[in-house]
């Protein structure tokens, strides 16, 4: 499920700053290659005993991803339910509490990148 986050999509940051900000919020730079990276945040749903992952995509605008000075811009954020053994189901309904946590984290990310 794509999460509409006004203002976050299109924001730019250098890799070092983006890594610092996202790690403070609990995200992990998981998948990455020369021109893109994904930042994932695991959110546990205690009532349904399911795990969800909030994922923010980033693409390189200039430089190479292995350089801390590479400039990246953020793309869509989306959320999916963890499936065994290592996948995400983006079509499953997401509990309100998980969506609330996701929205808060995306808002915090936007604020910290704007500073």
VMD Tcl script that draws the C-alpha trace (Angstrom):
set ca {
  {0.00 0.00 0.00}
  {1.42 3.37 -0.99}
  {1.24 5.97 1.76}
  {0.52 9.50 0.60}
  {2.90 11.78 2.47}
  {2.62 15.38 1.34}
  {6.00 17.05 1.20}
  {8.18 13.98 1.77}
  {8.20 12.69 -1.80}
  {10.82 14.61 -3.77}
  {12.85 15.79 -0.76}
  {16.60 15.68 -1.32}
  {19.49 14.86 0.97}
  {23.06 13.67 0.77}
  {23.54 10.02 1.65}
  {25.42 10.65 4.92}
  {22.68 12.92 6.30}
  {19.88 10.64 5.09}
  {21.53 7.61 6.71}
  {21.97 9.55 9.98}
  {18.38 10.82 10.11}
  {16.77 7.53 9.15}
  {18.84 5.53 11.65}
  {17.79 7.92 14.45}
  {14.18 7.12 13.57}
  {14.80 3.36 13.54}
  {15.02 2.81 9.78}
  {17.65 0.56 8.22}
  {19.10 1.08 4.75}
  {18.30 -2.39 3.54}
  {18.40 -2.86 -0.21}
  {20.76 -0.71 -2.19}
  {22.52 -0.63 -5.50}
  {24.28 2.04 -7.54}
  {21.28 4.27 -8.15}
  {18.68 3.44 -5.49}
  {18.24 2.52 -1.85}
  {15.37 1.52 0.40}
  {14.99 2.46 4.03}
  {12.88 0.03 6.07}
  {11.27 0.37 9.47}
  {9.83 -2.69 11.21}
  {6.54 -2.03 13.01}
  {5.06 -4.75 15.22}
  {1.31 -5.11 15.54}
  {0.92 -6.43 19.07}
  {-2.78 -7.28 18.75}
  {-2.56 -9.24 15.51}
  {0.97 -10.47 16.21}
  {2.04 -9.48 12.70}
  {5.04 -7.49 11.53}
  {4.79 -4.68 9.00}
  {7.53 -2.83 7.19}
  {7.36 0.83 6.29}
  {9.61 1.35 3.28}
  {10.86 4.59 1.77}
  {12.53 4.48 -1.63}
  {15.37 6.83 -2.55}
  {17.04 7.39 -5.92}
  {20.40 8.94 -6.69}
  {20.23 12.34 -8.34}
  {23.98 12.88 -8.49}
  {27.04 10.90 -7.50}
  {27.29 7.22 -6.65}
  {25.53 5.60 -3.76}
  {28.70 4.42 -2.05}
  {29.78 8.07 -1.64}
  {28.47 9.92 1.45}
  {28.18 13.02 -0.76}
  {25.78 11.42 -3.25}
  {22.53 13.36 -3.46}
  {19.34 11.31 -3.24}
  {15.69 12.21 -3.62}
  {12.89 10.39 -1.86}
  {10.19 8.55 -3.73}
  {7.00 6.91 -2.51}
  {6.65 5.42 0.94}
  {4.71 2.19 1.24}
  {3.87 -0.44 3.81}
  {3.47 -4.20 3.67}
  {2.84 -7.14 5.97}
  {5.75 -9.49 6.48}
  {5.31 -12.92 4.90}
  {7.37 -16.05 5.48}
  {10.18 -16.54 4.72}
  {11.17 -13.09 3.47}
  {8.59 -11.15 1.55}
  {6.08 -8.35 1.94}
  {2.38 -8.41 1.12}
  {1.39 -4.93 0.00}
  {-2.29 -5.79 -0.47}
  {-3.10 -6.85 3.11}
  {-5.15 -4.47 5.25}
  {-3.00 -2.49 7.69}
  {-4.24 -1.97 11.28}
  {-4.99 1.60 12.32}
  {-2.31 1.59 15.04}
  {0.35 0.57 12.50}
  {-0.82 3.26 10.07}
  {-0.68 5.86 12.84}
  {2.89 4.88 13.71}
  {3.83 4.97 10.01}
  {2.38 8.45 9.54}
  {4.20 9.73 12.63}
  {7.54 8.32 11.46}
  {7.13 9.80 7.97}
  {6.24 13.17 9.47}
  {9.32 13.03 11.72}
  {11.49 12.08 8.75}
  {10.18 15.02 6.77}
  {10.80 17.45 9.65}
  {14.33 16.18 10.32}
  {15.30 16.38 6.63}
  {13.93 19.92 6.39}
  {16.11 21.16 9.27}
}
mol new
graphics top color blue
foreach p $ca { graphics top sphere $p radius 0.5 }
foreach p [lrange $ca 0 end-1] q [lrange $ca 1 end] { graphics top cylinder $p $q radius 0.2 }
display resetview
